[in-house]
């Protein structure tokens, strides 16, 4: 048994987050033992590895690495044996097994996962856009949106906006109310970017009645009045017809199903459903 503090050198050709996480998870299994972790990112050549190993040798450190370049993995293993250093290859064995299983050769591309993260950031941007331009908060969003959803209150505009945002689409939504003129931006964009949402009056009546109950309001309010609802739907259809946009009847459809139809409309052509 040794009282020396364990030292892990986390070596990566990218940020080294994966290897550091694994190192910390392993160290956490030893209660009362303090482990020092030094992360060395963006290691791309043998000279850099030599410098790291010399420093690691002085501290009797364990080399924990995620290097996708096979030449560097081979080099660190060869030189570590010669120097008497312990090593843990986190990615290499799994890459090898996946290659054996699939019959495909790995790309050996450093930092590739962060290139894929561009999709993630695009999704985050779309979600932030959907929140900012939800429920007609700022009609200027209509001009920058990939899709604009319009319809009367409680036709699932917001849930659908968020669902499409998770697909990377910037979605704005505009409520249609007879007493309020729709924003003029709505008539300045291509009708192919606009999708109208509607529901059967009876279902909308049920949804609004339940909504009023959750707010502690009486079901007799004008908001849930069937005649008023039919008036709103008629007004909304007039606006949708004026724009010339496709219309989706979301009655009986889950958000995922409505989203699937919306995506088909956006990328394959228009239809009323």
ROGU-173083 format. One line per field, with one value per atom (N, C-alpha, C): atom name; residue in one letter; x, y, z. Coordinates in steps of 0.02 Angstrom, whole numbers. Atoms other than C-alpha are relative to their C-alpha. Layout:
! ROGU-173083
atom <- c(CA; ...)
rest <- c(A; ...)
c1 <- c(X; ...)
c2 <- c(Y; ...)
c3 <- c(Z; ...)
//
This chain:
! ROGU-173083
atom <- c(N; CA; C; N; CA; C; N; CA; C; N; CA; C; N; CA; C; N; CA; C; N; CA; C; N; CA; C; N; CA; C; N; CA; C; N; CA; C; N; CA; C; N; CA; C; N; CA; C; N; CA; C; N; CA; C; N; CA; C; N; CA; C; N; CA; C; N; CA; C; N; CA; C; N; CA; C; N; CA; C; N; CA; C; N; CA; C; N; CA; C; N; CA; C; N; CA; C; N; CA; C; N; CA; C; N; CA; C; N; CA; C; N; CA; C; N; CA; C; N; CA; C; N; CA; C; N; CA; C; N; CA; C; N; CA; C; N; CA; C; N; CA; C; N; CA; C; N; CA; C; N; CA; C; N; CA; C; N; CA; C; N; CA; C; N; CA; C; N; CA; C; N; CA; C; N; CA; C; N; CA; C; N; CA; C; N; CA; C; N; CA; C; N; CA; C; N; CA; C; N; CA; C; N; CA; C; N; CA; C; N; CA; C; N; CA; C; N; CA; C; N; CA; C; N; CA; C; N; CA; C; N; CA; C; N; CA; C; N; CA; C; N; CA; C; N; CA; C; N; CA; C; N; CA; C; N; CA; C; N; CA; C; N; CA; C; N; CA; C; N; CA; C; N; CA; C; N; CA; C; N; CA; C; N; CA; C; N; CA; C; N; CA; C; N; CA; C; N; CA; C; N; CA; C; N; CA; C; N; CA; C; N; CA; C; N; CA; C; N; CA; C; N; CA; C; N; CA; C; N; CA; C; N; CA; C; N; CA; C; N; CA; C; N; CA; C; N; CA; C; N; CA; C; N; CA; C; N; CA; C; N; CA; C; N; CA; C; N; CA; C; N; CA; C; N; CA; C; N; CA; C; N; CA; C; N; CA; C; N; CA; C; N; CA; C; N; CA; C; N; CA; C; N; CA; C; N; CA; C; N; CA; C; N; CA; C; N; CA; C; N; CA; C; N; CA; C; N; CA; C; N; CA; C; N; CA; C; N; CA; C; N; CA; C; N; CA; C; N; CA; C; N; CA; C; N; CA; C; N; CA; C; N; CA; C; N; CA; C; N; CA; C; N; CA; C; N; CA; C; N; CA; C; N; CA; C; N; CA; C; N; CA; C; N; CA; C; N; CA; C; N; CA; C; N; CA; C; N; CA; C; N; CA; C; N; CA; C; N; CA; C; N; CA; C; N; CA; C; N; CA; C; N; CA; C; N; CA; C; N; CA; C; N; CA; C; N; CA; C; N; CA; C; N; CA; C; N; CA; C; N; CA; C; N; CA; C; N; CA; C; N; CA; C; N; CA; C; N; CA; C; N; CA; C; N; CA; C; N; CA; C; N; CA; C; N; CA; C; N; CA; C; N; CA; C; N; CA; C; N; CA; C; N; CA; C; N; CA; C; N; CA; C; N; CA; C; N; CA; C; N; CA; C; N; CA; C; N; CA; C; N; CA; C; N; CA; C; N; CA; C; N; CA; C; N; CA; C; N; CA; C; N; CA; C; N; CA; C; N; CA; C; N; CA; C; N; CA; C; N; CA; C; N; CA; C; N; CA; C; N; CA; C; N; CA; C; N; CA; C; N; CA; C; N; CA; C; N; CA; C; N; CA; C; N; CA; C; N; CA; C; N; CA; C; N; CA; C; N; CA; C; N; CA; C; N; CA; C; N; CA; C; N; CA; C; N; CA; C; N; CA; C; N; CA; C; N; CA; C; N; CA; C; N; CA; C; N; CA; C; N; CA; C; N; CA; C; N; CA; C; N; CA; C; N; CA; C; N; CA; C; N; CA; C; N; CA; C; N; CA; C; N; CA; C; N; CA; C; N; CA; C; N; CA; C; N; CA; C; N; CA; C; N; CA; C; N; CA; C; N; CA; C; N; CA; C; N; CA; C; N; CA; C; N; CA; C; N; CA; C; N; CA; C; N; CA; C; N; CA; C; N; CA; C; N; CA; C; N; CA; C; N; CA; C; N; CA; C; N; CA; C; N; CA; C; N; CA; C; N; CA; C; N; CA; C; N; CA; C; N; CA; C; N; CA; C; N; CA; C; N; CA; C; N; CA; C; N; CA; C; N; CA; C; N; CA; C; N; CA; C; N; CA; C; N; CA; C; N; CA; C; N; CA; C; N; CA; C; N; CA; C; N; CA; C)
rest <- c(X; X; X; X; X; X; X; X; X; X; X; X; X; X; X; X; X; X; X; X; X; X; X; X; X; X; X; X; X; X; X; X; X; X; X; X; X; X; X; X; X; X; X; X; X; X; X; X; X; X; X; X; X; X; X; X; X; X; X; X; X; X; X; X; X; X; X; X; X; X; X; X; X; X; X; X; X; X; X; X; X; X; X; X; X; X; X; X; X; X; X; X; X; X; X; X; X; X; X; X; X; X; X; X; X; X; X; X; X; X; X; X; X; X; X; X; X; X; X; X; X; X; X; X; X; X; X; X; X; X; X; X; X; X; X; X; X; X; X; X; X; X; X; X; X; X; X; X; X; X; X; X; X; X; X; X; X; X; X; X; X; X; X; X; X; X; X; X; X; X; X; X; X; X; X; X; X; X; X; X; X; X; X; X; X; X; X; X; X; X; X; X; X; X; X; X; X; X; X; X; X; X; X; X; X; X; X; X; X; X; X; X; X; X; X; X; X; X; X; X; X; X; X; X; X; X; X; X; X; X; X; X; X; X; X; X; X; X; X; X; X; X; X; X; X; X; X; X; X; X; X; X; X; X; X; X; X; X; X; X; X; X; X; X; X; X; X; X; X; X; X; X; X; X; X; X; X; X; X; X; X; X; X; X; X; X; X; X; X; X; X; X; X; X; X; X; X; X; X; X; X; X; X; X; X; X; X; X; X; X; X; X; X; X; X; X; X; X; X; X; X; X; X; X; X; X; X; X; X; X; X; X; X; X; X; X; X; X; X; X; X; X; X; X; X; X; X; X; X; X; X; X; X; X; X; X; X; X; X; X; X; X; X; X; X; X; X; X; X; X; X; X; X; X; X; X; X; X; X; X; X; X; X; X; X; X; X; X; X; X; X; X; X; X; X; X; X; X; X; X; X; X; X; X; X; X; X; X; X; X; X; X; X; X; X; X; X; X; X; X; X; X; X; X; X; X; X; X; X; X; X; X; X; X; X; X; X; X; X; X; X; X; X; X; X; X; X; X; X; X; X; X; X; X; X; X; X; X; X; X; X; X; X; X; X; X; X; X; X; X; X; X; X; X; X; X; X; X; X; X; X; X; X; X; X; X; X; X; X; X; X; X; X; X; X; X; X; X; X; X; X; X; X; X; X; X; X; X; X; X; X; X; X; X; X; X; X; X; X; X; X; X; X; X; X; X; X; X; X; X; X; X; X; X; X; X; X; X; X; X; X; X; X; X; X; X; X; X; X; X; X; X; X; X; X; X; X; X; X; X; X; X; X; X; X; X; X; X; X; X; X; X; X; X; X; X; X; X; X; X; X; X; X; X; X; X; X; X; X; X; X; X; X; X; X; X; X; X; X; X; X; X; X; X; X; X; X; X; X; X; X; X; X; X; X; X; X; X; X; X; X; X; X; X; X; X; X; X; X; X; X; X; X; X; X; X; X; X; X; X; X; X; X; X; X; X; X; X; X; X; X; X; X; X; X; X; X; X; X; X; X; X; X; X; X; X; X; X; X; X; X; X; X; X; X; X; X; X; X; X; X; X; X; X; X; X; X; X; X; X; X; X; X; X; X; X; X; X; X; X; X; X; X; X; X; X; X; X; X; X; X; X; X; X; X; X; X; X; X; X; X; X; X; X; X; X; X; X; X; X; X; X; X; X; X; X; X; X; X; X; X; X; X; X; X; X; X; X; X; X; X; X; X; X; X; X; X; X; X; X; X; X; X; X; X; X; X; X; X; X; X; X; X; X; X; X; X; X; X; X; X; X; X; X; X; X; X; X; X; X; X; X; X; X; X; X; X; X; X; X; X; X; X; X; X; X; X; X; X; X; X; X; X; X; X; X; X; X; X)
c1 <- c(43; 0; 45; -38; 60; -43; 36; 11; 5; -8; 57; -67; 61; -83; 1; 2; -135; -7; 3; -111; -20; 22; -204; 16; -10; -144; -52; 53; -296; 22; -29; -234; -52; 50; -346; 21; -11; -338; -57; 54; -497; 2; 2; -555; 19; -17; -529; -54; 55; -698; -18; 20; -737; 48; -50; -574; 0; 2; -585; -61; 60; -763; 11; -15; -709; 49; -50; -559; -30; 33; -665; -48; 45; -793; 37; -41; -657; 28; -29; -575; -51; 53; -742; -14; 11; -745; 46; -48; -602; -10; 17; -672; 62; -56; -546; 66; -62; -419; -7; 0; -382; 40; -33; -340; 6; -9; -267; -4; 9; -320; 24; -24; -227; -22; 24; -312; 46; -43; -203; -37; 39; -313; 41; -27; -276; 72; -65; -127; -2; 6; -94; 66; -63; 89; 42; -42; 223; 44; -43; 332; -38; 41; 190; -9; 7; 163; 63; -64; 348; 6; -4; 340; -46; 49; 184; 25; -22; 258; 59; -56; 416; -26; 29; 311; -37; 38; 200; 47; -49; 353; 24; -24; 411; -51; 54; 242; -28; 24; 220; -76; 71; 54; -23; 32; -66; -23; 21; -96; -68; 67; -281; -13; 4; -312; -58; 49; -441; 29; -32; -340; -30; 30; -429; 50; -51; -272; 40; -30; -206; 76; -73; -25; 19; -15; -31; -14; 15; -113; 57; -55; 23; 63; -60; 158; -1; 3; 98; 7; -6; 82; 73; -70; 257; 47; -45; 342; -16; 19; 243; 32; -31; 307; 75; -71; 485; 16; -11; 465; -28; 29; 372; -62; 61; 212; -62; 64; 38; -45; 44; -90; -70; 69; -278; -26; 27; -344; -77; 73; -528; -36; 36; -578; 23; -29; -461; -34; 32; -535; -70; 69; -713; -2; -4; -668; 17; -20; -583; -57; 55; -733; -56; 51; -854; 21; -27; -742; -7; 7; -740; -73; 71; -928; -31; 33; -976; 37; -39; -835; 22; -18; -807; 62; -58; -649; -20; 16; -660; 33; -27; -628; 65; -59; -494; 2; 4; -554; -5; 2; -509; -57; 50; -646; -63; 58; -780; -66; 63; -912; -19; 17; -898; -22; 27; -928; -74; 70; -1089; -40; 34; -1129; -30; 30; -1169; -75; 71; -1336; -34; 28; -1362; -10; 6; -1327; -54; 53; -1443; -68; 63; -1580; -12; 7; -1547; -22; 17; -1556; -74; 69; -1722; -48; 42; -1793; -5; 0; -1742; -43; 40; -1823; -75; 70; -1986; -27; 21; -1993; -8; 1; -1955; -59; 53; -2085; -63; 60; -2220; -60; 64; -2401; -2; 2; -2369; 34; -34; -2254; 35; -36; -2154; -10; 18; -2222; 58; -58; -2051; 30; -26; -2008; -28; 31; -2125; 47; -43; -1998; 62; -61; -1857; -13; 18; -1951; 5; 4; -1936; -73; 71; -2120; -38; 44; -2261; -66; 62; -2407; -53; 54; -2573; -62; 63; -2739; -28; 32; -2860; 32; -28; -2817; -15; 4; -2787; -3; -4; -2755; 70; -66; -2584; 56; -52; -2481; 67; -62; -2354; 32; -31; -2327; 31; -25; -2306; 62; -59; -2184; 61; -56; -2077; 23; -18; -2083; 41; -37; -2027; 69; -64; -1891; 49; -45; -1821; 24; -23; -1807; 46; -45; -1703; -33; 37; -1839; -19; 21; -1867; -74; 72; -2053; -27; 36; -2155; -74; 72; -2340; -40; 41; -2475; -72; 71; -2646; -45; 49; -2794; -61; 57; -2925; -39; 40; -3071; 9; -5; -3046; 70; -68; -2860; 24; -24; -2791; 65; -63; -2655; 56; -56; -2481; 10; -8; -2446; 58; -56; -2284; -25; 28; -2394; -17; 20; -2444; 59; -60; -2266; 45; -42; -2193; -35; 30; -2220; -52; 52; -2381; 23; -27; -2278; 34; -31; -2198; -53; 53; -2366; -43; 44; -2471; -56; 57; -2646; -20; 22; -2707; -72; 70; -2887; -20; 29; -2992; -75; 73; -3172; -26; 26; -3277; -15; 19; -3340; 62; -61; -3164; 33; -28; -3103; -39; 43; -3250; 20; -21; -3197; 68; -68; -3015; -1; 2; -3056; -37; 36; -3180; 46; -48; -3046; 53; -49; -2924; -26; 31; -3044; -4; 4; -3065; 67; -67; -2877; 18; -13; -2877; -48; 48; -3020; -54; 52; -3139; -60; 62; -3318; 0; 2; -3351; -46; 47; -3483; 33; -36; -3349; -3; 6; -3356; 54; -57; -3187; -19; 18; -3269; -70; 67; -3436; 3; -3; -3471; -13; 15; -3547; 59; -59; -3397; 57; -53; -3279; -11; 16; -3367; 14; -15; -3353; 75; -73; -3166; 27; -24; -3139; -16; 19; -3232; 45; -45; -3129; 70; -67; -2968; 4; -1; -3014; 1; -1; -3044; 70; -69; -2869; 45; -41; -2792; -13; 17; -2886; 31; -30; -2827; 75; -73; -2646; 13; -10; -2668; 44; -44; -2581; -36; 31; -2611; -28; 33; -2722; 1; 1; -2705; -55; 50; -2854; 32; -36; -2768; -46; 47; -2925; 20; -17; -2881; 72; -71; -2697; 46; -52; -2550; 46; -45; -2422; 50; -49; -2300; -31; 33; -2427; -10; 9; -2468; 66; -67; -2282; 22; -18; -2256; -35; 37; -2391; 29; -28; -2318; 67; -65; -2145; -10; 14; -2218; -23; 23; -2305; 59; -56; -2147; 50; -54; -2033; -24; 24; -2145; -57; 55; -2288; -59; 57; -2453; -58; 62; -2612; -41; 44; -2762; -16; 13; -2783; -40)
c2 <- c(-60; 0; 62; -62; 176; 58; -60; 342; 56; -51; 436; 17; -20; 537; -22; 21; 456; 61; -54; 569; -30; 22; 545; 55; -45; 627; -18; 12; 641; 31; -22; 652; -12; 5; 687; 41; -40; 747; 49; -50; 847; 35; -35; 925; -43; 45; 772; -8; 3; 784; -72; 70; 599; -35; 33; 537; 28; -30; 660; -26; 25; 604; -72; 69; 421; -2; -3; 464; 19; -22; 555; -53; 53; 416; -57; 53; 288; 21; -24; 395; 4; -6; 419; -66; 65; 233; -12; 9; 256; 55; -49; 346; 17; -23; 449; 6; -5; 443; 60; -58; 609; -15; 12; 596; 66; -61; 737; -18; 12; 745; 61; -53; 846; -15; 11; 865; 34; -28; 889; -9; 6; 926; 14; -16; 939; -24; 31; 822; -32; 23; 791; -27; 24; 739; -34; 40; 627; 43; -43; 770; 24; -22; 833; -58; 58; 657; -12; 10; 644; 48; -50; 804; -20; 19; 743; -60; 61; 573; 13; -18; 650; 30; -31; 754; -53; 52; 604; -47; 46; 498; 27; -32; 622; -6; 4; 608; -71; 69; 421; -2; -6; 465; -56; 47; 351; 41; -33; 401; -27; 18; 399; 38; -38; 440; -21; 10; 459; 28; -20; 468; -42; 38; 421; -17; 15; 426; -62; 63; 248; 6; -8; 303; 28; -29; 407; -50; 51; 265; -51; 49; 145; 30; -33; 272; 6; -10; 310; -67; 66; 124; -25; 22; 85; 37; -41; 229; -7; 8; 203; -63; 62; 24; 12; -14; 85; 43; -45; 217; -28; 28; 106; 37; -36; 210; -43; 35; 141; 39; -33; 178; -32; 25; 162; 31; -23; 174; -6; 1; 223; -13; 6; 236; -58; 48; 117; -68; 66; -52; 1; -4; 4; 15; -14; 77; -64; 63; -89; -50; 48; -193; 21; -25; -82; -12; 12; -98; -74; 72; -288; -20; 17; -295; 24; -30; -180; -15; 10; -222; 65; -66; -36; 27; -32; 63; 66; -64; 209; 58; -58; 383; 26; -26; 420; 76; -73; 601; 30; -32; 699; 51; -52; 806; -6; 6; 735; 11; -6; 733; 73; -70; 921; 31; -22; 942; -18; 21; 845; 45; -43; 963; 62; -56; 1095; -11; 16; 1006; 17; -15; 1023; 75; -72; 1209; 30; -22; 1231; -12; 16; 1145; 48; -47; 1255; 69; -65; 1410; 1; 5; 1350; 1; 1; 1318; 71; -69; 1492; 45; -38; 1563; -12; 18; 1469; 33; -32; 1537; 75; -72; 1715; 22; -21; 1718; -43; 39; 1615; 46; -32; 1670; 73; -67; 1825; 54; -49; 1907; 54; -48; 1989; -22; 21; 1983; 3; -3; 2021; -70; 68; 1838; -35; 30; 1795; 4; -11; 1864; -45; 40; 1754; -73; 69; 1594; -46; 52; 1432; -19; 16; 1403; 43; -40; 1509; -36; 35; 1424; 50; -47; 1516; -40; 33; 1472; 35; -29; 1517; -30; 23; 1490; -73; 70; 1310; -49; 46; 1233; -32; 33; 1168; 34; -36; 1304; -3; -1; 1315; -69; 67; 1126; -20; 17; 1106; 41; -43; 1253; -30; 28; 1173; -66; 65; 1002; 11; -14; 1074; 31; -29; 1173; -55; 56; 1008; -36; 26; 959; 50; -50; 1115; 54; -50; 1222; 59; -60; 1401; 12; -6; 1411; 58; -53; 1565; -18; 13; 1558; 62; -60; 1688; -19; 13; 1680; 43; -37; 1731; 15; -23; 1833; 51; -45; 1920; 74; -71; 2081; 30; -24; 2093; -17; 12; 2115; -40; 37; 1988; 45; -43; 2063; 2; -8; 2131; -42; 42; 2028; -68; 65; 1874; -2; -3; 1932; 19; -18; 1977; -60; 59; 1803; -50; 50; 1654; -41; 41; 1560; -71; 67; 1401; -7; 1; 1450; 3; -8; 1469; -63; 57; 1326; 19; -14; 1349; -62; 54; 1243; 11; -5; 1206; -62; 56; 1093; 1; 1; 1036; 42; -46; 1162; -34; 35; 1033; -17; 17; 977; 63; -63; 1156; 26; -19; 1191; -37; 40; 1048; 23; -20; 1102; 67; -67; 1283; -2; 6; 1234; -26; 28; 1129; 52; -52; 1272; 51; -48; 1391; -28; 31; 1267; 3; -2; 1259; 71; -70; 1450; 24; -19; 1449; 45; -42; 1534; -41; 35; 1490; -24; 29; 1380; 40; -38; 1503; 61; -57; 1630; -4; -5; 1689; -41; 37; 1603; -71; 70; 1431; -6; 1; 1479; -29; 36; 1364; 47; -47; 1502; 45; -43; 1613; -39; 42; 1470; -9; 8; 1441; 64; -64; 1626; 9; -5; 1622; -45; 47; 1469; 25; -27; 1549; 58; -56; 1706; -25; 27; 1605; -31; 30; 1507; 54; -55; 1671; 28; -25; 1731; -51; 52; 1564; -2; 0; 1572; 61; -61; 1750; -8; 12; 1697; -52; 55; 1541; -55; 50; 1428; -66; 64; 1242; 0; 3; 1196; -72; 65; 1050; -2; 11; 989; -47; 38; 932; -42; 38; 850; -74; 71; 679; -18; 13; 697; 18; -17; 689; 52; -52; 828; -29; 32; 706; -11; 12; 663; 65; -66; 845; 26; -23; 883; -37; 40; 742; 27; -29; 816; 68; -67; 991; -6; 9; 929; -23; 22; 842; 59; -59; 1003; 46; -47; 1106; -24; 25; 991; -39; 39; 898; 32; -31; 1011; 13; -20; 1080; -48; 38; 992; 21; -11; 1015; -67; 64; 877; 10)
c3 <- c(0; 0; 0; 3; -40; 23; -22; 36; -51; 52; -123; -32; 34; -200; -73; 71; -366; -45; 50; -517; -67; 67; -681; -50; 56; -839; -54; 49; -952; -67; 64; -1132; -56; 54; -1282; -60; 60; -1461; -10; 0; -1423; 68; -64; -1260; 59; -55; -1152; 52; -49; -1067; 17; -10; -1091; 47; -42; -1016; 71; -67; -871; 39; -33; -833; 25; -20; -831; 57; -54; -723; 66; -62; -596; 27; -21; -594; 34; -29; -559; 68; -62; -425; 56; -50; -338; 36; -31; -300; 61; -54; -175; 52; -51; -24; 42; -41; 71; -38; 41; -71; -46; 43; -153; -64; 64; -337; -38; 40; -440; -74; 71; -621; -39; 43; -750; -72; 69; -919; -50; 53; -1074; -66; 62; -1225; -63; 66; -1411; -11; 12; -1417; -69; 69; -1601; -29; 28; -1618; 53; -45; -1543; 45; -40; -1482; 62; -56; -1373; 50; -44; -1306; 41; -35; -1261; 59; -54; -1158; 57; -51; -1068; 40; -34; -1029; 46; -43; -958; 66; -60; -838; 41; -35; -797; 36; -30; -760; 67; -62; -628; 56; -50; -541; 8; 0; -570; -16; 17; -651; -46; 46; -742; -61; 61; -924; -21; 21; -965; -65; 63; -1147; -45; 53; -1283; -64; 63; -1443; -56; 55; -1603; -55; 51; -1711; 22; -19; -1710; 9; -6; -1737; 68; -65; -1578; 56; -50; -1480; 3; 2; -1537; 31; -25; -1496; 76; -73; -1320; 37; -32; -1280; -2; 8; -1346; 48; -41; -1257; 74; -70; -1096; 29; -22; -1086; 12; -7; -1113; 62; -56; -977; 65; -60; -855; 25; -18; -858; -10; 7; -831; -48; 48; -968; 1; 9; -992; -64; 64; -1170; 3; -9; -1158; -66; 64; -1342; -44; 47; -1432; -2; 2; -1379; -28; 24; -1413; -75; 72; -1583; -38; 32; -1625; -3; -1; -1573; -47; 46; -1669; -72; 67; -1822; -18; 13; -1805; -12; 5; -1782; -65; 60; -1926; -65; 60; -2045; -33; 26; -2069; 35; -29; -2041; 32; -32; -1917; -39; 36; -1984; 31; -36; -1853; -5; 4; -1852; 70; -66; -1694; 5; -15; -1614; -41; 44; -1728; 37; -37; -1590; 9; -7; -1570; -65; 65; -1755; -3; -2; -1730; 47; -47; -1587; -33; 36; -1718; -6; 3; -1735; 66; -66; -1549; 9; -8; -1550; -46; 44; -1698; 32; -34; -1598; 58; -55; -1446; -25; 29; -1556; -21; 22; -1628; 59; -60; -1454; 29; -25; -1396; -45; 48; -1553; 13; -11; -1519; 64; -63; -1341; -9; 10; -1395; -41; 45; -1531; 8; -16; -1446; 9; -12; -1449; -22; 28; -1553; 41; -44; -1424; -40; 42; -1562; -72; 68; -1738; -49; 45; -1812; -11; 7; -1783; -61; 60; -1926; -60; 58; -2048; 0; -6; -1983; 14; -18; -1946; -60; 52; -2044; -12; 6; -2010; 50; -42; -1939; 9; -15; -1853; 21; -18; -1845; 17; -20; -1766; 62; -59; -1627; 62; -63; -1445; 14; -20; -1386; -58; 56; -1556; -5; -7; -1498; -39; 35; -1579; 37; -39; -1437; 4; -2; -1413; -67; 67; -1601; -16; 11; -1608; 35; -38; -1473; -29; 30; -1555; -63; 62; -1722; 16; -21; -1630; 17; -16; -1566; -63; 64; -1748; -36; 29; -1778; -41; 39; -1858; 45; -37; -1801; -14; 7; -1770; 41; -35; -1727; -3; 5; -1687; 17; -6; -1700; 16; -14; -1615; -43; 40; -1721; 42; -41; -1629; -41; 42; -1718; 16; -19; -1620; -12; 9; -1661; -71; 68; -1836; 3; 1; -1878; -22; 18; -1897; -76; 72; -2070; -27; 22; -2075; -26; 19; -2095; -74; 71; -2269; -45; 39; -2321; -14; 11; -2313; -46; 44; -2426; 37; -32; -2387; 13; -11; -2397; 68; -66; -2232; 56; -49; -2145; 2; -8; -2076; 48; -42; -2008; 40; -43; -1862; 20; -20; -1823; 38; -36; -1712; -9; 1; -1711; 57; -51; -1613; 66; -62; -1487; 42; -36; -1442; 29; -23; -1429; 60; -56; -1314; 64; -58; -1199; 27; -20; -1198; 37; -30; -1158; 67; -63; -1023; 55; -48; -937; 18; -12; -956; 50; -45; -869; 71; -66; -726; 35; -31; -697; 22; -18; -689; 54; -52; -564; -25; 31; -685; -19; 17; -728; -72; 68; -879; -46; 41; -938; -33; 30; -988; -76; 73; -1167; -36; 28; -1199; -19; 13; -1191; -30; 29; -1268; -71; 64; -1416; -59; 55; -1522; -14; 7; -1490; -34; 29; -1534; -75; 72; -1700; -38; 30; -1736; -11; 5; -1700; -55; 51; -1809; -70; 66; -1953; -19; 12; -1935; -19; 13; -1930; -69; 68; -2086; -54; 49; -2175; -8; 2; -2129; -37; 32; -2182; -76; 71; -2348; -34; 28; -2375; -11; 7; -2346; -53; 48; -2451; 28; -32; -2325; 9; -15; -2294; 71; -65; -2147; 25; -32; -2027; 52; -52; -1929; 52; -51; -1768; 45; -40; -1699; 3; -9; -1627; -16; 18; -1673; 58; -48; -1554; -32; 25; -1569; -51; 45; -1651; -69; 64; -1785; -38; 31; -1819; -27; 21; -1828; -63; 59; -1953; -63; 57; -2065; -18; 13; -2045; -37; 34; -2096; -72; 69; -2247; -43; 36; -2297; -16; 9; -2274; -52; 43; -2371; -61; 58; -2493; -38; 35; -2537; 45; -41; -2476; -6; 1; -2429; 60; -56; -2316; 31; -32; -2187; 64)
//
